[in-house]
Structure formats: structure tokens, C-alpha cells
């Protein structure tokens, strides 16, 4: 069988250069991935924990039972209910008296003037040393403001009270012969003597039917519904109308003592109140709070 001439490989002509030998294939260069380094993570600087704010302490003005300036106000009692309220207090304390120590209308006037924004106990401690030395206007003026101050420094507002007591003592000597007048206008014209002080002196020293409304009676009149009012004068006027006439002479004492020791500002002690069933206060405290361990 003859081979196909077209498939025969032609011999290279003599003298022709042989084709260059092909270089062996080179290996591909090794490619390495760039080194990746993780970013350095640093912890945030330590911070102090912010202390939790302590809740503010409750103040008298934040009490659930009201405050001196804004006492809780109950529904107004009926006339019969108000009369029974006062009569019940009278039955449990037939002979009430002021807790301020005094020996005369003048020492009573001085003691009441000193008692503004102070307790009767603190005033009695002061007057225990003061009155043996100065129990008349003449002796008080001779003692002088500096001498008086030595006895009353522990009482609130003592500087102003010292000025007022010396000034009113001078006026008593100049205008009233050294005597305390049994007249409201004359009393209220004295330095440091307002309506409440005048009412106490007229009631206690001279036996008049006057109603001195202090913070205790103002709170009591509103909280119980006995004599609700927005001002001390409104409460005073209401009490003068609602207290039975035969009890007006001592009503001031019954009410102030009840407000001071039972119907207290922060926590009314309704669990042993003799007029609890006659009171219109809707938030009565019927059990004493548990004692702290």
C-alpha cells in the first residue's frame, strides 16, 4: 500500500537551518496571599459605675396627709356633727389649760410672743430663767435686749423676738401704765403681736371667747371637716359659728391639744382618737405603723 504523498513530510533542503528547539514550559511563579493581620482590639477604658441617685426624703410638704400650708380638706361636717365633735373632746378633758408657763397677763403675753415658730417646751425652758428676773415691763426694759437674748438664744428667731419684747414692754409702760390691755386693737398695735397672739391673751388672761388659730387648729379644722377654710381667719370665723356657745371659752385648748397630740401633721393617730367616728377625714390611719426592728 503506497502512502499518501500529501501526508509525507518533506525533507528540509540541504543547508537550511534547523528550527530552534522549543524551551520547556516554565512553572508559573508562586503567588502568595498577602499576610492579613487582624486589627488590634483594645478594651474601652474602665469607667466607674454612676451611683444611683437616692430618692429625696419626704418633707412635711410632701406628706400624704397634707402640710401646714396646704392641709388635706375633708367634707364639711353638719352642724350637729360639729357640736358632737367638740362636746366629745370636752368630755375627755373637762379642765384644759395652756401648756405655756406664766404668772400674769404680761408673762403670758411674752411667752406667747416667744412661742411663734417654737415649741411650748422650748419657751418654758427659756422663761424658767427669764421670768424670775423680769416678770414686769419695767424689769424687762431694765434687763435690756442683750440681757434678754441670753435667755432665749435657743428659741427660733430669737433676735427679732428680743427686739419685739423690749419694744412692746416700753409701749406698755408709755401707753398703758405697764398693764396689758384687754383690747384687741391695743394688743395688735404692740410689736410682734398679731391676731393669734391677741386671741390667746384675750382668751386665757381675760376669759374672752376668742379662737386663736395656729397651725394645729388650722390643720384640724380642714382635715376633719370641722371648719374648712383656706386661711387661718376663715377657719377662725367658721369655728366661732360652729362651736356650741357654752364651749367657746375652752374650745381653743381642746382643739390645739387634739391637733398637737392626736391629729398630728405627719401621721394622724386615728387608732386612739375619741372623735374618729365623727371625723370626715377619708384617709384615717386605723393602725399604728410597725416599729422598726
Residue pairs with C-beta under 8 A, 6 or more apart in sequence:
12 18
60 67
60 68
60 265
60 266
61 67
61 69
61 70
63 265
63 266
64 283
65 72
65 223
65 265
65 266
65 267
65 268
65 283
66 72
66 219
66 222
66 223
66 265
67 265
68 215
68 218
68 219
68 265
71 218
71 219
71 222
71 223
72 222
72 223
72 281
72 283
73 222
73 223
73 225
73 228
74 222
74 223
74 224
74 225
74 228
74 279
74 280
74 281
74 282
75 225
75 280
76 225
76 228
76 280
77 85
77 224
77 225
77 226
77 242
77 278
77 280
79 242
81 278
81 280
82 226
82 227
82 242
82 243
83 242
83 243
83 244
84 278
85 224
85 226
85 275
85 278
85 279
86 226
86 243
86 244
86 247
86 251
86 254
86 255
87 244
87 247
88 274
88 275
88 278
89 254
89 255
89 258
89 274
89 275
90 247
90 250
90 254
92 274
93 253
93 254
93 257
96 250
96 253
96 254
96 257
97 253
98 108
98 120
98 200
98 204
98 253
99 120
99 124
99 257
100 108
100 111
100 112
100 115
100 120
100 123
100 124
101 111
101 124
101 127
101 128
101 131
102 108
102 111
102 127
103 131
103 135
104 135
105 179
105 180
105 201
105 205
105 206
106 135
106 136
106 137
106 172
106 179
106 180
107 127
107 131
107 135
108 180
108 200
108 201
108 204
108 205
109 168
109 180
109 187
109 193
109 197
109 201
109 205
110 127
110 130
110 140
110 165
111 123
111 124
111 127
112 197
112 200
112 201
113 161
113 164
113 165
113 168
113 192
113 193
113 197
114 123
114 126
114 127
114 152
114 155
114 161
114 165
115 123
116 157
116 161
116 192
116 197
117 156
117 157
118 155
118 156
118 157
122 154
122 155
123 155
125 154
126 151
126 152
126 154
126 155
127 151
129 151
130 148
130 151
130 152
133 139
133 143
133 147
133 151
134 140
134 142
134 143
134 147
134 148
136 178
137 169
137 170
137 172
137 173
137 178
138 169
138 173
138 178
140 148
140 165
140 166
140 169
141 166
141 169
141 170
141 173
144 166
145 162
145 163
145 166
148 162
148 165
148 166
149 158
149 159
149 162
152 158
152 161
152 162
155 161
160 192
161 192
163 191
164 191
164 192
165 192
167 190
167 191
167 192
168 190
168 191
168 192
168 193
171 189
171 190
171 191
172 178
172 179
172 180
172 190
175 186
176 186
180 187
180 201
180 205
181 187
182 202
182 205
182 206
182 208
184 195
184 198
184 202
187 193
187 197
187 198
187 201
187 202
188 194
188 195
188 198
195 232
195 233
196 212
196 213
196 214
196 232
197 212
198 210
199 210
199 211
199 212
199 213
199 236
199 252
200 210
200 212
200 252
202 208
202 210
203 209
203 210
203 211
203 212
203 249
203 252
207 249
209 240
209 245
209 248
209 249
210 252
211 217
211 236
211 239
211 240
211 243
211 248
211 251
211 252
212 236
212 252
212 256
213 221
213 232
213 233
213 235
213 236
213 239
214 232
214 256
215 265
216 255
216 256
216 259
216 260
216 263
217 235
217 239
217 252
217 255
217 256
217 259
218 229
218 232
218 235
219 259
219 263
219 265
220 226
220 255
220 258
220 259
220 263
221 227
221 228
221 229
221 235
221 238
221 239
221 255
222 228
222 229
222 235
223 263
223 268
223 279
223 281
224 263
224 275
224 279
224 280
224 281
225 279
225 280
225 281
226 239
226 242
227 235
227 238
227 239
227 242
228 235
228 238
229 235
229 236
229 237
229 238
239 251
239 255
240 248
243 251
247 254
258 275
262 268
262 269
262 272
262 273
263 269
263 273
267 285
267 289
268 281
268 284
268 285
269 285
269 288
270 276
270 279
270 281
270 284
270 285
270 286
271 285
271 286
271 287
271 288
273 279
276 284
